[in-house]
Amino acid sequence: MKKRHKPAAAVGESAPAEEFDLARTLEALRAVREVDVNLKGLQQLQQSLRHPQQGPSRLSALVTQSPHLTELTNIWDTQLSARHTPTLVTLLTLLAEILRSATHLAPDSTSTRALQPNDVADLDVADDKEAPPCGPAGADAGSNAAAPPTLSQSQQAHILAVAAELVQYVLRSKLRSLYFALSSDTRHLNAAALALLTSLAAFSTTAAHDLTAAFDWSLSALMQLAKPPRDRSADGEPVPRAKYWKQWRAVSPLAQPTRALFVSFALAVLGRVDVLLLCAKLLPCRGLMSGLLHHLATDPPWVATRTQLRAWSLFRSH
C-alpha cells in the first residue's frame, strides 16, 4: 500500500496545527543550515502565535526563553547568503506579527495604530457579506470563543522591551535586506517586507521617526509597489473591481495586493511622524506621496476616504 504524503505548506503559510512544543520549535529554529527543518520550525512558531486564545501567553513564553529572539535574528543573518525565499518570507511575516501583537499591548495602540485592510468601521460596506471578519489570522470574530488569558504587567513590559529591541535590530542592520526584498521580482517577498515595515512604523512614535530617518525613500521599487495590478487578467478578461477590493481585506499579507500593503505602510508612517520630519523627508518624496495619491481612484472607497483625510490633515498642518 502506497503511503500518502501530506502536501507541504505554501510559501509564507504556517504548517498544519500541531501541539505546540516551544523547546522543540527553538531547536528547529537553531538548525539554520537545515532548510526544511528551519522552515518547519518557523511555520510552527507562526501557527502557535496565531492561536486566538493561547497566542499571547505563547509569545510571552517565547520572549522568556529567547529574550533577544536570537534564533530568529540568526536565521535572517543566514538568509543574507542562503537567500531561501520561503524561509525569508515566513521569517519576515512572523516578525511582523510579533511586532503587531506587541503593539496591541502599548498604551496608545488603539488610537494611532496602522491602517489595516479590515478597517471598515463607520464606512458603508456592511452589505459585503463575503468580507472576512476583523481579527488575528485564524480567529473567528463572530465566534463565542473564550477570551485570551490576560498577561501580567511584567509579561507585557517584557514583550514590549523585546519588540523594541527587535525594531532597533532591523533599523540598524537589516534595511538593506528589506530593500532587496522590496526590489525583488517575487511578490511574496515584496509583501512580507512591506508587512514588516508597516509593523515597524506602527509600533511606536519613536520607531516611526527612526524608520523615517533611516529609510531610503528614493528607492525606485516604491513606485512599482504602489501600482495597482493590471486591470486585466492573463487571459485578457477584465478583473472585476469588487474582486480586487475584496483582496484588500485578506487576513494574510501574502493574499493582499501589493498596493494594499504599500498604502498601509505609507499611512502608518504618515500617522506617526512630526511636522518637521514630514516636511524634510516625506512630503518631497515622490516614491511615497505620489505613489500613495496617484492611484487613489482604484483603491476601495473606505481606504481612499482614509487616505484623503490623512493627506488633507497633513497638507493643512504644512
C-alpha positions in Angstrom: 0.0 0.0 0.0 1.4 3.4 -1.0 1.9 5.9 1.7 0.2 9.2 1.3 2.4 12.2 1.8 0.9 15.4 3.2 1.4 18.4 1.0 3.9 21.0 2.2 2.7 24.4 3.3 2.8 27.1 0.7 5.4 29.9 0.8 4.8 32.0 3.8 1.9 29.9 5.1 2.0 28.2 8.5 2.4 24.5 8.9 -0.6 22.4 9.9 -1.6 22.9 13.6 0.2 20.6 16.0 0.6 20.5 19.8 3.0 23.4 20.5 6.3 22.4 22.0 8.4 25.6 22.4 11.7 23.8 23.2 11.4 21.6 20.1 10.5 24.6 18.0 13.5 26.6 19.2 15.7 23.6 18.4 14.3 23.6 14.8 15.0 27.4 14.6 18.6 26.9 15.5 19.1 24.5 12.6 19.9 27.3 10.2 21.8 25.0 7.8 18.9 22.5 7.6 16.5 24.4 5.3 13.5 22.1 5.7 13.8 21.8 9.5 14.3 25.5 9.8 11.3 26.4 7.7 9.1 24.0 9.5 10.1 25.5 12.9 9.2 29.0 11.6 5.9 27.8 10.4 5.1 26.0 13.7 6.0 29.1 15.7 3.9 31.3 13.4 0.9 29.0 13.7 1.2 28.8 17.5 1.4 32.5 18.0 -1.7 33.0 15.9 -3.8 30.9 18.3 -6.7 33.1 19.3 -6.6 32.1 23.0 -3.0 30.9 23.6 -1.2 33.3 21.3 -0.4 36.0 23.9 0.8 33.5 26.5 2.9 31.7 23.9 4.5 35.0 22.8 5.3 35.7 26.5 6.9 32.2 26.7 8.9 32.8 23.6 10.5 36.1 24.8 11.2 34.4 28.2 13.1 31.5 26.6 14.6 33.7 23.8 14.9 37.3 25.3 16.8 38.6 22.3 15.0 36.5 19.7 18.4 35.2 18.8 17.1 32.2 16.9 15.1 34.4 14.6 17.8 37.0 14.0 20.3 34.2 13.3 18.0 32.9 10.6 17.9 36.3 9.0 21.7 36.7 9.1 22.0 33.3 7.4 19.5 34.3 4.7 21.8 37.1 3.6 23.8 34.4 1.8 21.4 31.5 1.6 18.5 33.5 0.1 16.0 30.7 0.5 12.8 32.6 -0.4 10.2 30.5 1.5 12.3 30.9 4.7 12.8 34.6 4.3 9.1 35.2 3.5 8.0 33.2 6.5 10.5 34.9 8.8 9.5 38.5 7.7 5.8 37.8 8.1 6.4 36.2 11.5 8.5 39.2 12.8 5.7 41.5 11.5 3.1 39.5 13.5 5.3 39.6 16.6 5.6 43.3 16.4 1.9 43.7 15.7 1.0 41.6 18.7 3.3 43.7 20.9 1.9 46.9 19.5 -1.6 46.0 20.9 0.0 45.9 24.4 1.2 49.5 24.1 -0.9 52.3 25.8 -1.5 54.2 22.5 -2.1 51.2 20.3 -5.8 51.8 19.6 -5.5 55.5 18.7 -2.5 55.5 16.3 -2.1 52.0 15.0 -1.5 51.4 11.3 -4.4 51.2 8.9 -5.3 47.6 8.3 -7.3 46.3 5.2 -10.1 45.2 7.5 -10.6 48.7 8.9 -14.1 49.4 7.6 -15.7 50.9 10.7 -18.1 53.8 10.1 -18.0 53.2 6.4 -20.8 51.9 4.2 -19.6 48.4 3.4 -21.9 46.5 5.7 -23.7 44.8 2.8 -20.5 43.0 1.7 -21.3 39.5 3.1 -18.1 38.0 1.8 -15.7 40.2 3.7 -13.7 38.2 6.3 -14.1 39.2 9.9 -11.6 41.5 11.5 -9.1 39.9 13.9 -6.0 37.9 14.1 -5.2 35.3 11.5 -7.3 32.2 12.0 -9.5 33.9 14.6 -13.3 33.9 14.2 -14.5 37.3 15.2 -18.1 36.1 15.3 -17.5 33.1 17.5 -18.1 32.7 21.2 -14.6 31.6 21.8 -13.1 32.3 25.3 -11.1 35.5 25.6 -7.3 35.0 25.7 -5.7 34.9 29.1 -4.7 38.3 30.4 -0.9 38.8 30.7 0.6 40.4 33.8 2.1 43.9 33.6 5.6 42.4 33.8 4.9 40.0 31.0 3.5 42.8 28.8 6.5 45.0 29.7 8.9 42.2 28.7 7.2 41.6 25.4 7.3 45.4 24.6 11.0 45.6 25.6 11.9 42.6 23.3 9.9 44.1 20.5 11.6 47.5 20.9 15.0 45.7 20.7 13.8 43.9 17.5 12.8 47.3 15.9 16.3 48.6 16.6 17.9 45.4 15.2 16.0 45.8 11.9 16.7 49.5 11.6 20.4 49.2 12.4 21.4 46.2 10.3 18.6 44.8 8.1 17.3 47.7 6.0 19.5 46.6 3.1 17.9 43.2 3.3 14.5 44.8 3.2 15.5 46.9 0.2 16.4 43.6 -1.6 13.1 42.1 -0.7 11.2 45.2 -1.9 13.1 45.2 -5.2 12.7 41.5 -5.8 10.6 40.1 -8.6 9.0 37.7 -6.1 5.7 39.2 -5.0 5.6 37.3 -1.7 9.0 38.9 -0.8 7.6 42.3 -1.6 4.5 41.6 0.6 6.5 40.2 3.5 8.9 43.2 3.5 6.0 45.7 3.4 4.2 43.9 6.2 7.3 44.1 8.4 7.9 47.8 7.6 4.3 48.6 8.4 4.6 46.9 11.8 7.8 48.8 12.5 6.2 52.1 11.7 3.1 51.3 13.8 5.0 50.0 16.8 5.7 53.4 18.4 6.2 57.1 17.5 9.9 56.6 18.2 10.1 53.6 15.8 8.3 55.6 13.1 10.7 58.5 13.5 13.7 56.3 13.4 12.4 54.4 10.4 11.6 57.6 8.5 15.1 59.0 9.2 16.9 55.8 8.2 14.9 54.6 5.2 15.9 55.2 1.7 12.8 57.0 0.3 14.5 57.3 -3.1 14.2 53.6 -3.6 12.9 53.1 -7.2 10.9 50.0 -6.1 8.4 52.1 -4.2 6.7 53.5 -7.3 6.4 50.0 -8.6 4.9 48.6 -5.4 2.4 51.5 -5.3 0.9 50.5 -8.7 -2.4 48.5 -8.6 -2.4 45.2 -10.6 -3.2 45.3 -14.2 -6.9 45.7 -14.8 -7.0 42.6 -17.0 -6.0 39.0 -16.1 -3.6 36.8 -18.1 -6.4 35.7 -20.4 -7.4 39.3 -21.3 -10.6 39.4 -19.3 -11.3 42.4 -17.1 -10.7 41.9 -13.4 -13.9 42.8 -11.5 -13.3 45.8 -9.2 -15.3 44.1 -6.4 -12.9 41.1 -6.5 -9.9 43.3 -6.3 -11.3 45.2 -3.4 -12.1 42.0 -1.6 -8.4 41.0 -1.7 -7.6 44.1 0.3 -9.5 42.5 3.2 -7.5 39.3 3.2 -6.0 38.5 6.6 -2.7 37.2 5.3 -0.5 39.9 3.7 0.6 37.4 1.1 -3.0 37.3 -0.1 -3.4 41.1 -0.3 -2.5 43.2 -3.4 0.9 44.8 -3.1 -0.7 48.2 -3.3 -2.8 47.5 -0.3 0.4 46.8 1.7 2.1 49.9 0.3 -0.9 52.1 1.4 -0.8 50.5 4.9 2.9 51.2 5.1 2.5 54.8 3.9 -0.4 55.6 6.2 1.4 54.0 9.2 4.4 56.3 8.7 2.4 59.4 7.9 0.3 58.8 11.0 3.3 58.9 13.4 5.9 61.4 12.3 6.0 65.0 13.4 5.7 68.0 11.1 9.5 68.7 10.8 10.4 65.2 9.7 7.3 65.1 7.5 8.4 68.2 5.6 12.1 67.2 5.4 11.8 63.6 4.5 8.3 62.5 3.3 6.4 65.3 1.5 9.3 65.8 -1.0 9.4 62.0 -1.6 7.9 61.1 -4.9 8.0 57.4 -4.2 5.9 57.7 -1.2 3.5 60.6 -1.7 3.0 60.3 -5.5 2.7 56.5 -5.1 0.1 56.9 -2.4 -2.1 59.5 -4.2 -1.6 58.7 -7.9 -3.7 55.5 -7.9 -6.2 56.6 -5.3 -9.1 56.1 -7.7 -8.5 52.4 -7.9 -8.5 51.9 -4.1 -11.5 50.6 -2.2 -13.7 53.5 -1.1 -13.1 53.0 2.7 -9.3 53.1 2.1 -9.5 56.1 -0.3 -11.5 58.0 2.2 -8.9 57.4 5.0 -6.1 58.4 2.6 -7.8 61.6 1.6 -8.5 62.5 5.2 -4.8 61.8 6.2 -3.5 63.8 3.2 -5.8 66.7 4.0 -4.7 66.9 7.6 -1.0 66.7 6.6 -1.2 69.5 4.0 -3.3 71.7 6.2 -0.7 71.4 9.0 2.0 72.1 6.5 
